[in-house]
């Protein structure tokens, strides 16, 4: 019916096999919560943990003034690890816009 060479048949067989494997993984991921955790990416990739960043690294990021960076580190050292960004509202210079900016570049854990 089709005049295919041996190499063309191998390529088609390979593509069909990859498609079936993909369908199998997709099906398994939908049914298994554990597999879903492995296959999904973490939204925090590329962000820095604000609870663990060093003073020097925080200031090196240049996202805000050194003075504000010092205030954030001092607050963290005084109060302990942060659980939400809203806790930083007590620092002068932290407003809604700054909180959004912090959430874009940092995460808390």
Phi, psi and omega in degrees: 000304175252135177265086181252146176282169180299318180295321179295321177297319179296319180295315180297317178298318178298313180297319178295319179297316179297320179297316179294321178296317177300317177297320179296316179295317179299315179297315180295323180294324180289330183269338185243118178295323180296315179294327179296321178296323181290320186276341181272150180272156178275132182291345183272005180297130180090355178259163181249139178286112183295335179282343184241351182294138179284162179303313182298316180293321179297317180288330180291334181294335178055039177274340179204179185294153176302326180297316179292321176301318178298320180295320180295315179297316180298317179298315180297319180292324181285314187266345184094186183301141179279143175254335176219157177290336181299335179299336183280355182300336180288349180274130178296129181104353178257113178234188182303316181297318180293322177298316178300319179296317178298317180295333180287328185251345184232162170225164180240133178210000000 
